[in-house]
Amino acid sequence: MTYRILPLLLVFFMSFAPKSTIKTDPKLVASTTANNLTAKIEMVYSSLNSNHFALPQITCFKKAMEGFYALKGKGLIQKDILTVIDFSMSSAKKRLWVIDLSTNTILYNTVVSHGMKSGGEYANNFSNSPSSNKSSLGFYTTGETYNGKHGLSLKLDGQEKGINSNARARAVVMHGASYANPSIIKAQGYLGRSQGCPAIPEGLKTQIIKTIKDKSCIFIYHPSRSYEVASRLVS
């Protein structure tokens, strides 16, 4: 009988033993989360349907996607549309992409102007100040459309304090412009410049603006600026 009773006693006494607590290292959790996000972004990038357009640089795309997910998590964007502008590139190049993340398809790839005081062929000076005539970097959400001196235009709301948060007050909007047409490049070697707005070719403005209006994400990138996306976004 003893051999039958002993296992029961063992189970009985073990039930009073203190339960071990598994401690999770917050740094390890954060690292794992970051690694998972990076892997997810790389998977999206590798599966993009280019639609015969060139792909954005992977470094620029990664930053854009990090901010997209952060804004999405805050409920600040409602569309799975991401517009990426890479100001590390010459203005003579197609450095704006509109990407439908619901289908992983590049919808548009075109030229885009930077501010007249941000630089000539290349943008290298940026500002959040009124009347600076410079472009502002970072993450924006798209607002409502209106008809102004450039016709159909799109209001933008900067989402980074001190970086682009004055966008609406500065009237930094997306619009079409004759100086943003590719024909200008043939004449002077680079695109015409704006007063700080991301101006696009007139022939594409209606399609692009209608696609990205009403709470989608725009990211304007330049490698001179490194930052933690989530900590910079306006809460």
C-alpha positions in Angstrom: 0.0 0.0 0.0 2.9 2.3 0.7 3.9 2.6 -2.9 0.3 3.8 -3.6 0.3 6.4 -0.8 3.7 8.0 -1.5 2.7 9.5 -4.8 -0.4 11.0 -3.3 1.6 12.5 -0.4 4.1 14.0 -2.9 1.3 15.7 -4.9 -0.3 16.9 -1.6 2.9 18.6 -0.4 3.8 20.0 -3.8 0.5 21.9 -3.8 1.8 24.0 -0.9 5.1 24.8 -2.6 5.6 28.4 -3.6 4.9 29.0 -7.3 7.8 30.3 -9.3 7.4 33.6 -11.1 8.9 34.0 -14.5 10.4 37.4 -14.9 10.4 39.0 -18.3 13.2 41.5 -19.2 11.5 44.6 -20.6 14.6 45.2 -22.8 14.2 41.7 -24.3 10.5 42.3 -25.0 11.3 45.6 -26.7 14.1 44.0 -28.7 11.9 41.2 -29.8 9.1 43.6 -30.8 11.5 45.7 -32.8 12.9 42.7 -34.5 9.4 41.5 -35.4 8.5 44.9 -36.8 11.7 45.0 -38.9 10.9 41.6 -40.3 7.3 42.6 -41.1 8.5 45.7 -42.9 11.1 43.8 -44.9 8.5 41.3 -45.9 6.2 44.1 -47.1 9.1 45.7 -49.1 10.1 42.4 -50.7 6.5 41.7 -51.8 5.8 45.2 -53.2 4.2 45.2 -56.7 6.3 47.9 -58.3 3.9 48.4 -61.2 7.0 49.0 -63.4 8.1 51.8 -61.1 11.4 52.0 -59.3 11.2 51.0 -55.6 12.0 53.6 -52.8 15.3 53.0 -50.9 14.9 50.4 -48.2 16.2 52.7 -45.5 13.7 55.4 -46.4 10.9 52.8 -46.7 11.6 51.3 -43.3 11.4 54.7 -41.6 8.2 55.5 -43.4 6.6 52.2 -42.4 7.6 52.6 -38.7 5.8 55.9 -38.6 2.8 54.6 -40.5 2.3 51.8 -38.0 2.8 54.3 -35.1 0.2 56.7 -36.5 -2.2 53.8 -37.3 -1.9 52.7 -33.7 -2.8 56.1 -32.5 -5.9 56.2 -34.8 -4.5 59.3 -36.6 -4.7 57.7 -40.1 -7.6 55.9 -41.6 -6.4 54.8 -45.0 -3.8 52.1 -45.8 -2.1 54.6 -48.2 1.5 55.7 -47.7 3.1 58.5 -49.5 6.9 58.5 -49.4 9.1 61.5 -50.4 12.9 60.9 -50.5 14.7 64.3 -50.3 18.1 62.6 -50.4 17.5 62.3 -54.1 17.9 64.8 -56.9 14.8 66.8 -57.8 15.4 65.6 -61.3 14.5 62.1 -60.2 11.1 60.6 -59.4 11.3 60.7 -55.6 7.7 60.5 -54.6 5.8 57.2 -54.2 2.2 56.6 -53.4 1.8 53.0 -52.1 -1.4 51.1 -51.4 -0.5 48.9 -48.4 -3.8 47.0 -48.6 -2.5 45.5 -51.9 1.2 46.2 -51.6 1.1 48.1 -54.9 2.9 51.3 -55.9 0.2 53.4 -57.5 2.3 56.5 -58.5 6.0 57.4 -58.7 6.7 61.0 -59.8 8.9 64.1 -59.3 8.1 66.5 -56.4 9.4 70.0 -55.6 11.1 71.1 -52.4 11.3 74.6 -50.9 13.3 77.3 -52.8 15.5 77.9 -49.7 16.0 74.2 -49.0 18.4 73.9 -51.9 18.9 73.8 -55.6 18.9 70.4 -57.2 19.1 68.8 -53.8 17.2 69.6 -50.6 19.6 70.0 -47.7 18.0 72.7 -45.4 14.7 72.3 -43.6 12.6 74.4 -41.3 9.3 74.5 -39.4 9.3 78.3 -39.3 6.8 80.5 -41.0 8.0 82.4 -44.1 11.2 80.3 -44.3 10.4 79.0 -47.8 11.9 75.7 -46.7 10.5 72.2 -46.7 9.8 70.4 -43.5 10.7 66.8 -43.0 8.9 64.0 -41.1 5.4 62.5 -40.9 2.2 64.2 -41.9 -1.4 63.2 -42.1 -3.5 64.4 -45.0 -6.5 66.6 -44.4 -9.2 68.1 -46.6 -9.0 69.4 -50.2 -9.8 72.9 -51.4 -9.5 75.0 -54.5 -6.8 77.7 -54.3 -4.5 79.5 -56.6 -3.0 76.2 -57.8 -6.5 74.6 -58.3 -7.2 71.4 -56.3 -4.9 71.4 -53.3 -4.6 69.2 -50.2 -4.1 70.4 -46.6 -1.4 68.7 -44.5 -1.1 68.3 -40.7 2.5 67.8 -39.4 2.7 65.2 -36.7 6.2 66.0 -35.3 6.6 68.8 -32.7 9.2 71.3 -33.8 9.8 69.5 -37.1 6.7 70.1 -39.1 4.0 70.9 -36.6 3.5 74.4 -38.2 2.6 72.9 -41.6 -1.1 74.1 -41.5 -0.2 77.5 -40.1 2.4 77.9 -42.9 0.0 76.7 -45.5 2.3 73.9 -46.5 0.0 71.9 -48.8 0.2 69.5 -51.7 -0.7 71.0 -55.0 0.1 70.9 -58.7 2.4 73.5 -60.3 3.8 74.3 -63.7 7.3 74.5 -62.1 6.9 70.9 -60.9 6.4 69.5 -64.4 9.1 67.3 -65.7 9.6 69.6 -68.8 11.3 72.1 -66.4 14.0 69.5 -65.8 14.9 69.4 -69.4 15.3 73.2 -69.4 17.4 73.7 -66.3 18.6 70.3 -65.2 16.4 70.1 -62.0 12.8 70.7 -60.9 11.4 74.1 -60.0 11.0 74.9 -56.3 8.1 75.9 -54.1 7.7 78.0 -51.0 7.9 74.9 -48.9 5.1 72.8 -50.4 5.5 69.3 -51.9 4.4 70.4 -55.3 3.7 67.8 -58.0 3.1 67.7 -61.7 -0.2 69.3 -62.7 -1.1 66.2 -64.9 -1.1 64.0 -61.8 -2.3 66.2 -59.1 -6.0 65.3 -59.3 -5.4 61.5 -59.2 -2.8 61.7 -56.4 -4.7 64.2 -54.2 -8.0 62.2 -54.5 -6.1 59.0 -53.6 -4.3 60.3 -50.5 -6.8 62.8 -49.1 -8.6 62.4 -45.8 -6.3 60.8 -43.2 -3.5 59.0 -45.0 0.2 59.1 -44.2 2.9 61.2 -45.8 6.6 60.8 -44.9 9.3 63.2 -46.1 12.7 61.7 -45.6 16.3 63.0 -45.5 19.2 60.9 -44.1 20.7 63.9 -42.2 18.0 63.4 -39.6 17.9 60.3 -37.5 15.3 59.9 -34.7 13.0 57.5 -32.9 9.8 57.7 -34.8 7.3 57.0 -32.0 8.8 59.5 -29.5 8.6 62.4 -32.0 5.0 61.9 -33.2 2.5 64.4 -31.7 0.4 62.6 -29.1 
